[in-house]
Amino acid sequence: MTTAQTPQAPVDLDVSPTPLALLLLGREADTASERGVDCPGDLPSPSDPDLVERARAAKEKLGDKVFVLGHHYQRDEVIQFADVTGDSFKLARDAAARPEAEYIVFCGVHFMAESADILTGDDQKVVLPDLAAGCSMADMATAEQVAECWDVLTEAGIAEQVVPVSYMNSSADIKAFTGKHGGTICTSSNAERALNWAFEQGPDRATTKVLFLPDQHLGRNTAVRDLGMSLDDCVVYNPHKPNGGLSVEQLRAAKMILWRGHCSVHGRFSLDSVNDVRARIPGVNVLVHPECKHEVVAAADHVGSTEYIIKALEAAPAGSKWAIGTELNLVRRLANRFAPEGKEIVFLDKTVCFCSTMNRIDLPHLVWTLESLADGQLVNRIEVDRETEQFAKMALERMLALP
C-alpha cells in the first residue's frame, strides 16, 4: 500500500544574479553577431498562459512523426516535452535509433543538432528551435584556424606524429577535419579511452602527439589526471597568435597540444569556489565536470561527465552533502529530485551560471517549432553537407569502435 506524499517545495540554491544574468538566462540577443536570432513568423509571447497546452496539442498532432530530444542543461519548461534526455552524444544516438521519426527536434545547441543530422537517415529532418543556440566553446575553433594550425605542425616537422582528438562539443567542420586526419571524437565520458587509442596510432607511442580540440581543460585534465602525464607535457595552441604562440621546440617537446578553448560555464568555477563551499558546508562532497580548470578538478573529491554526476547522486547515501560544478539548470533539477531522499545538493558557485546559448531554447521557441511542423512547415532545419558529413561520420565511428 502506498501513501500520498506532500509535494516538495523547489530547493533554493541561494544563487545570486550577476550583471550578466539576463544574457546568461538567454533573454537578450546581439543581432549583430548571432546567427538566426529572428524566426520567420511570430513567436508566441512568453506570458501566454496556453503555451504548455499548445505544445502538448502540437506534439500530439505530430504523433510518431516527431521525436523531441532534451539536453540535461535545458530549462524545465522545455525538458517536460522531451521524449528522451541525456548528454549530446547519447541524444544523437537516440535520434539515430528512431528511423520512423520524420522530424528530430533537438532541444540543445547547434553542434548537437549537427551530430544528430550526421547520424540519422537522409529522410529524417533535424530541427533546432532557435538557430541562435550555438556553443561558445565550439565556436572557438574554426575550420580555417585548425587548417592553419596543421600547417604550423607540418612546418615544425611533426604533423605525421600528431593524431587529432576532438571533443564532441565541436562543429561538424572540426569533426570532419578530425576524420580526414585519422583522428577520433571523444566525450567527457570516454576521453581517456580516446587518448589511449590516439597514442597507439603512431609507430612509436613515445613520439606520438595529440592535438586536442577545442577544450583545453578536458584535454589537460584527462592527460594529467587519467594518463599520468605532467603539466609540462601539455602546451596550449592559441589560434590568435602567430604559430599558436609556440616555438618549434615547444611543439616538438609536447605530448598534448591543447587548443585554446574552454566552456564559458565550467570555466567560471574557481579554486576559491571550492574553498568557500568547504568552509560553508562541513563534510561536503565536491563533484565537478572535467571541463573545469585543472586546479578545480585537482581540488574536487569527484570528477566526471554529466551522466557520471547524475549516477553519483543516484548512488549517494541519504543525508550526504554535495556541491556540484556544472550547469545550473541541471543542478537545480537534481537538487529538487533528490531532496526527498535527504540529499543536500548545492551549486558550487555563488553566482548565476546558466549556459546562455542553451537557454535560447525556451517554451515559446519550442511551441513555434512544433506548431510549424504540425502545419506542414519545415523550419530551422540543420543540414550538414555530404562531404563534411562523410568525414565527420568517419571520426564518430572511430569513437564508437573504441575498445
N, C-alpha and C positions, 0 to 999 in steps of 0.2 A: 504494500500500500504506500502511495506517495502522498506527501503533503505539499500544499501550495507554499511557495516561498515569497517573501516580501521582496519586490523589485529593489535592486541595489541602486543607490544614487551614484551618478558618474563620479569617478575618482578625480579629485582636484590635484593636479601635478604641481601646482604652485609655480607656474612658469610665467614670467613677466615679459610682455611685448617690448621690442626694441623699436627705434625709429623706422626700421625697415620692415616692421610687421606686416603692413599692407602688401608689400611686394612679396614677402615670404609666404603670405597666405594666397598669393595669386590673384589679388584684387586690383592690381594695376598692370598696365602694359606699356611697353615702349614700342610704339608702332613704327618708329624709325629703324629699329634693329631686329624686331622679331618677325618671323615668317607666319603668315596665316592668322594674324590677330583677328581679322574680320571674317565672319562667317556669311556665306550667301543666305539672304533671308534674315528674319529677325529671331534673336534668341528669346526664349521665354524669360520673363522677369524672375530674378532670384526670390522675390517676395510672393510669387504666385503660389497660393496655398494648395493648388491642384497639381503641383509638379510631380509628386510621388505617384498619384493616381494616373497621371498622363504617361509617365514612364512605364508603369505596370500595363496600361492598356496597349501601348505601342509594342511592348515586348511580347505581350500575349498575342497580338495580331500577327506578329512576325513568326511566332512559334519556333519550330526547329530550324528555320532559315537563319536565325541569328544565334550567335554564341558570344556571350559577354565575358571578357577577361578582366579581372581587377587586381592590380598590383597591391602588395601589402601597404604601400605608402599612400594609397588613395584615401580620400575623405570617407567617412562612414556613410554619408548620403549617397555616395556612388557605389561603395562596396556592397550595399544591400541588394543591388541588382546584378552582381557578378554571379555567373554560373560556376566559376572556379576562381580561387585566389591563390597567389603564390608570388615567387620572385620572377624576374624577367625570363629566365630560360625555361623554368617549369611551365610558365604560361604559354610560351611559344610552342613547346612540345604538346601541351594540352590542345592548342589550336590545331596542330597537325594531326592530332588523334580524332578530330571531329570533321571528317571529309564531307559529311552531309550538310554542314552549315555553310550556306552561301555567303553570309556576312560574319566576319570576325570583328567585333567591336572591342578594341584594345584600350582599356582604361589604364593608361600608363604614359610613357613618353615615346618620342619619335623612334629612337633606336630599337626599342622593344617591338614596335609595330613593324619595323623593317625586318627584324628577325622572324617574326611571325609570317610575313609575306614570303620570305625565303624558304621557310619550312612547310608552308601549306601548298595545296594544289593550285594549278593555274586557273581553275574555275572558281576559286574562292577569293573573296574581296576583303582585304583588311582595312578597317576604318579607324581613324584616330579622332575622337570627338572634338579636339581643339588642336589645330596644327601648330599652335604656339607652345605646345607641351614638348619642349625639347629637353636636352640634358647638357648642363654646362660642362660636365666632365667630357662627354663625347665630343663636344664642340671644341675642346682644347687640342684636338689632333685632327687636322685636315689632311686630305689625300696629298695635296701639294707639299705640305710641310713634311709628311712622312717620306715622300719620294725624295725630297731634298736631304733628309736625314740619311736615307740609304746611300745617296751619292757621297755623303761625308764618310760613311763607313767604308764605302768602296775605295775612296781616295786614301783612306787610312790603311788599306790593305787587309781589312778584317771582315768584310761583308760575307765571305764564304764561311766564316766561322760563326756567324750570327743567325740565330733562329728567332723569328718574331713570335711572341706570345701576346695576344690581345685580349683584354678583358671584355666580357660580354657587353659592358657599358661602352660601346663604341659604335660608330656609324657603319653602315654596310660597306662603304668605301674602304674603311680601315680593315674590316673583316676580309674583304676581297684582297687587299694588299697582303694580308697575313697568309691567305690561301695560296696566292701566287708565289710567295717566297718560302713555302714549305713549313709554315708555322701552324699554330693551333689557337683556338679560342679557349678561354677559361672562365669560370665563375668564381665567386669568393669561396665556394664550397670545394672546388677541385683544383685550385691554383697550385697547390703543392704537387699534385699528380701531373699537372700540365708542365710545370717547370722541370720535374724529373724526366718527363718524356722529352722535352726540348733538349736537355743536356745530353741525352743519349743519341741524338740525331747526328751529331758530328762524328768525324773519325776518331776524335780523342775528347772525352768528356772534360779533361783538364784544360783544353784550349777553347772549347765551345762557349759561346756567349749568348745571352738572351737580350733581345730588345723588347722591353715590356711596355705595352701601350694600353690605355693612356693614363692610368692611375699609378703614380709613383709610390703611393703608400701601400697599396695591396702588394705591389711587386717587392718593395723593400721588406715589408713585414713577413711575407712568405719566404723570401730568400734567407733572412736572418733568423726568424723565429722557428721556421719549419725545416729549412735545409741546412742550418748551422753555419751560414756564411757570416762574414763580418760586414760592418757598415762600410769598411774600406773597399770591399768587393763591389760596391754599388756607386755608380755615378749618375748624375741627373743631366739629361739632354734637354736644353732649353731651346725650343724652336724659334725663339725671338732673338737669339744671339748668333753671330757667325760661328759656324761649325758646332752649334749647340752649346757654345761657351766652354768647350772642352778641347784639350790638346790631343794630338795624336797619341802621345804617351799615355794619357789618361784613358783613352778609348781602348788601347791595346792591353792595358793592365786590368781593366774592369771585367767582372764576370756578368754583372747585371747592368745594362744600360737602361735607365728608367726615364720614361718620358715625363716631362714636367707638367703633369696634370693632376687633378685632385677632385674629390667630391665636395661641393660647396656646403653640404650639410655635415658630413662626417669630419671635414676639415676644421669645423668650428670648435670641436671638443679639444680641451687642453689638459695639461697636467694639473693645472690649478682646479679644473672641474673635478678631477678625480680626488685630489686632496681635500677639496671643500666638501664633497659628498661623504667622504670617510669621516670627516670631523663632525658633520651634522647627524649622520646615521651610523652609530657604532655597530659593527658586525655586518655592514652592507657588503653584498657581492657586486663587484663592478664587472659588467658584461658589455663588451663593445664590439663593433663591426671592424673587420680588418682594413677598411678604407680609412680608419682613423690614423692620425700621425703615429710614428713609431714610439715616441715617448708615452703616448696614451696607451697604446697596446701593451707596452712593456710594464706599465703600472697597473693594468687591469688584472682581475682574477680569471676571467674567461674571455675568449676571443672567438668569434665565429660569424658565419653568414646570417642573413635574415632567418632562414629556415632553422639554423642552429639555435639562434636566440629563442625562437618560439618553442622548440623542442626542449631546450634547457629549462625554460619557465614551466613547461608542462610537467617536467620531471622533478621540479623543485619541491621541497617539503613545505607543508603549511607553516606559516609563521616566519618564513625566510624573507630577507630583505634584499632588494635588487635595485641597482642603478644602471639604466640601460643607455648606451651611447649609440643611438641610431635615430631614424626619422620620427618626429613627434607624433604624427597620426598613428603610427604603429604602436608606439609606447603607450599612448593613451588607451588604445583598443585593448592592449594586453593588460594594462592596469585594471581596467573595468572587468575584463574577462576573469582574471584570477583573484580579484578582491574577495569574492565569496569563499574562496579556499584559504583565506587568511594570509595571502602572499602580498607583501608590500612592494610595489613597483613604482619607482620614480624615474624621472628624466635626468640624465647625467648633468645637463647644463641648466642654468637658471634663466636663460633667455629663449625666446621662440626660435625653433629650428625646424620649420617645415621645409620640405622640398618645394621651392617656389614654382618650378615648371610642372611638377607632378600635380600641384594644386590647381593648375589651369583646368584640369578636368573636373568640372563641377556638375551639379544636377541639371542646371539649365542647358549646358552643352550636351549632356547625355540625352536629355529629353528631345532636344532639337535633332540629334543624330538618329535616335530610334524612330521618331515620328517621320523624319525624312525618308528613312529606309522603308518604313511601313507604307508610305505613299508612293513607293517605287522610284525615289530619287536617291541616287548614289552620291554621297558627299564625303569629302576628306579622305579619299582613298589613298593608301600608302602603297606604292608600287615600285619595286626595285628593278632596274633594267637587267636584261638577261645576262650580259657579260659579268656585271657586278655580282649578280645572284649566283652564277656558276662558281666563281672563285670563293665567294663568301661561304657558300654551302660546303665547299671543299674543306675550309677551315673548321666549320662547325661539325662536320662529320668526323674530322680527326679528333675533335674533343669527345664526341660520342664513343669513339673507339678507344679512348684512353683506358689503360689497364686499371 
